Amino acid sequence: MRVLVLRAGLLGDTLFATSIFEPLRETYGRACEIHLVLRKGLAALFRGDPRISRILEIQYRKIPVPLHGRKLRLVGQSWLRPYDLVVNLETGPLFNDLMYTLRAHRKIGRPWESALDDRPGEHAIERLRRIYELFLPSETVRRGAPSLIVPEGRRVVQEFGLPERYFVLNPTNSHFQRNDYRSYRAWPEDHWHRLIHLLTTRRTEALVLIGGAGEEGYLSRFLGNDARLISLAGRTHLDQLVAVIAGARAMISTDTGPSHVAAAVNTPVLVIFGPSDYHRTAPFSTPENHVRVLTADLECSPCSLTGAIRDCPWNRCMHEVTPERVLEEMESMGV
């Protein structure tokens, strides 16, 4: 059985799509070949993952098939050897032309059979499960959840010289330093300072701050002279970042991709939500992981999908989640 899965979204979208792996293998056997089409840069998530047979990274999703070399080669290969099944998990029409031109015995997802209706308050995983149920047994689909395999996690942690016990803090996310509504998923900098002070005075664990290239200067503001504060900003490849998160006692984050990594590797994660709808996009909770969502529960939240966020002068929903409350919630998780 050869299955091609299309999901060339951001980190969180990609992790949600991993919920199809185990249902496919349970239904079609461990020898099922799973091929992935991913956004460029995300293949490292699956380095060493025995569930995945082939990965094709795509940088420009909008370029049509005839003008896109990688898409065109994929189509040509499918005509030489058709897939048994192609599953398009894109929520928009960007891969419609690819779906039309790929050769397969069955196609699921846009513009073929799909779960097109958008149900209010439905988590993204539940919507994906409605797509999976078009071709997989429902009881098998319900057992599927986002997951990552970390084959060399301990070695990576040792390479960075991290101690046995540490928390991961994720103070950044996309647009976090903008001066308009696009930064409203960010938790205030002074709140992070206060939380770090509370953690270093009340706990003994090291605090590992993560961030991407270009965010080193921002994270350096939190370091001070305490040797337990460690910044890995710009130092980790994606698979190394996954290993660091997998080795942590817990993670504190805002609504951004690495929080989904924590849930997928069963690291306890506390996520601070404000303008975005956690019912739809929070890290997915399962019996094996521990996800805690923290919000100010304002009457105007969530606002990111209504457009009201554009008229909001101040992201009160994030400011009103205090560091003291975050610490209290974290400790109530038993970590």
N, C-alpha and C positions, 0 to 999 in steps of 0.2 A: 504494500500500500504506500503510495507516494502522495503526500499532501503538501500543497503550497499555501502558506499563510501570509497575507499581505497586511502589514500594519507599520507604516513609515511615519509614525507620530513622534512626539517627544518622549522623555523617559517614563513618565507616568503612564502614558498610553501604551507604551511597549510592555511595561510590566503587567498592566491589566490583560494584555493579549496572551501572556504566558498561562493564563487560566485555561487555555485550550489544550495544553500539552498532555496532561495526564488523562483527561477524557479521551483524547485521540489514542493514546497508548493502551488505555484500558479497553477500548472498543476494538481496535484493530491489531493489538498485540505490540510487544516491545520492539519488534522488528520494523514497525511503521517508520517510514522515512519522513521526517518533518523538515521542510525547506522554508526559510523565512525571507521576506523582503522587508528590510528595516531602513530607517533613516540613517544617513551616514554618521559614523561615530559610535553606534550603539552595539555593534557586533561583539564588542569586548564583554558585554553582559553575559554572553553565552560561551565564553572561552572555557573549554574543558567540560562543557555540558553534554553528556552522552545522549541526551534526548534529541539533539539537533544535528541533522546530517549536512545541511548546507545553508549558507547565509549570503544574501545579496544586499549590499548597502546601496541606497539611492540618495543622491544629494539634492536633486531638483525634481520634486514630485510633479510639478505643473507642466513640465516639458512633455509633449505628446509622444506616443510610442515611436512613430517614424523618425523623430529627431533625437531620440534618447538612446544612445548606444547600448546601455546596460539593459534597458527594458526590451529593446529590439532583440538582443541576444537571448534573453529569457524566453521571449515568444518563439524564436526560432528553435530553441532547444525543446520547447513544449510540443512543437509540431513534429519533431523527430521522435520524441518519446512523450506522449501525452500524460499529464498528471491524472491520477485517479480522482482527485478532489482539489479544487482551489477555493479557499475561503478568504473573502475580502472583508476585513474588519475596519476599514476606513469608514468614518461617519459621513464624509462628503463624497463628491463625485470625481475626485482627482484620479482615481484608478479605474474609472469606468471604461476608458478606451483599452486599458491593459486587460481588463476582464473580457472585453469583447474579442480581443485578438489572441489571448492565451488558448491553448488547446487542452481540454480536460474532459473527463467523462461526466463530471458533475461540477457545477459552480454554485457557490453560496455567497450571499452578500451583494451589495450594490453592483450592478443594476439588476441582478437576479433576485432569488428569494432572499428576504432579509426581514429584520425587525425594525421597520422604518418609524414606527410611532415612538414619540418621545414622551415618556410617562413622568409626570411631576414627582420629584423626590426619589426617583428610582436610581439606585447606584449604578455606575457604569458597568460593573461586573454583572449585575442582574440583567442589564440590557444585552450584554454579550451572551449571557446564558440563553436568552431567548433566541439568539441566532444559532447557537450550538444545538439547541433542541430541534432545529429543523432537520438535522441529520445524525444526531447522536442520542442515545437513550437518556431520558430525563434524569434518572437516578444517578447515572454516571456524570452528567453535566453538573449536578448539584455538589458533587464531591470535588470538582475542579476549582482551584483558586490560584492567584498569582504566586509564583514560586521561582526561586533562583537556586542554582547549585554553586557552591563555593569550594572548589576542589583543593585550593592551596591557601585557605584563609589564615591558618596559624602562621605559616611561613611569611606571608605578607605582613602580618602584624609585627612579627619579630624583625623584619627588614626595616621597618620604620621606628624600631626601638620603643614601641608602646608598652606600657606596663600591663600586668595581668588584669587589673581592674580599671576601667575607664568608662566615662560617658561620652557620647558624641553630641556636640551642639552644632546646629546648622543655622547660623544667623542670616544667611543670604538667600535670595531667590531671584528669579528673573525680574528686572526693572526695580529692584529694591532701593536703588539710590536715585530714582527719578523724583522730580519735584511736583508730580501731579498724581491723579487717581491711580495711575498704573503701578505706583509703589505701595498701594494700600494693603497688599498681602503681607508686607513686612511688619515685624514687631519692632517697636522703637529701640534705637540704639541704647538709650539710657536704661531701658528695661533689661536688655542683655547684660549691660554692666552690672546692674543690681543682682540679677540672677547668678551671674558668675561669682560675685562677692558672697552671696548666700551659700552657694555650693562649696566654695573653697573654705568657708569658715565652719560649715556644718557637716561636711562630708570629707572623706579621705581619698576618694577616687580622683584620678587625673581627668582633665577635661580636654577632649580632642575637638578642635574647631575645624570644620571642613568648608571648602569653598573652591571655586574654579580659578583658572588662570585669570589674572587681572584683579582678583579680590584679596590679594595678599595684604595690601595696604590697609584695607578696611578691617580685616581680622586682626592685624597687628595692634589695633587700638585696644583690644581686650586682653593682651598678653600680660603686661606688667612684669613683675619680677618673680612670680610664682612658677617654679619649675613644673608644677602639675598642669600648667596651661600649655598646650601644644597646638600649633597651627599646621595643618596639612594643606592649606590653600595652594593650589597650583602645583602640588607635588604628586598627586595620585592620578594614575590612569583609571578609567572607569572600573575595570575589574578589581583593581587595588582598593578603590573606594568601597566597592561592595564588600570586600573582605574586611576592611576596617569597621564598617557598620555591623557586619555579622559578628565580629568579636567583641562588640560593646555590651556593657550591662544594660544600657538603655540609650535612647536618642530623644532629644528635644528639638523640634523643628517647626517651621511654619509650613504652609501649604505649598509644597514644592516636591520635585522628583525624588530626592533622596529619602524622604519620608516613606515613599512607597517601597523603596529598596529595603528599609528596615522591616516593614510588614512582610515582605516576600521572603526574608531570611529569618523570620521569627525573632527579631530583636524587639523588645518592648519599645514602643514609640508613643510619645506625647506630641500631638500636633495642634498648634494654635491657629484657629480659623477666625476670619473676620468677614470680609465681603463676599467670599466664595461659598458655595453651597456644599457643606461637608456631607450631606446626605447623598450627594451624587459623586463626589470626587475625593473623599477621604481615603486614606489607605484602607484596604479591605480587611475587615475583621474576620478571623476564623477561629475555630477551637484550638489551633496550634499557636497562634500569635497573640499579642496583647497590644491593641490599639486603643489609645485614649484621645478623644477629641475635646479640646477646651475652647469655649467661646464666651463672649460677653452676653449672648442671648438678647441682643437689642431687638426692639420691635421693627427696625428697618433692615435687619439682616436676614438672609443674604441679599445683596443688591447687585452683584456683579453681572447677573444675567438680565436684570431689569433695565439697565441703563442709568439707574439712579446714581450709581457710583460716580458718573461723570459730573454730577452736580454736588457731590459731597465735598464740603470744604476741608474736612479733617477726618482721618480714619479713626474715629472714636472707638469703633468696635475692637481695634487692636490695642489701643492705649488703655482700655479699661480692663484688659486681662493683665493682672499684676504679677510681678515676679514671685511674690509670696504665694499667690494662688498656684502658680506653675509648680513651685517646689512642693507645696502641699499635695497637689495632684500626683506628682511624680512619686512621692513617698507612699502615697496611698496605693500605688501600683505594686508595691512590694519590692522595689528595686533599690 
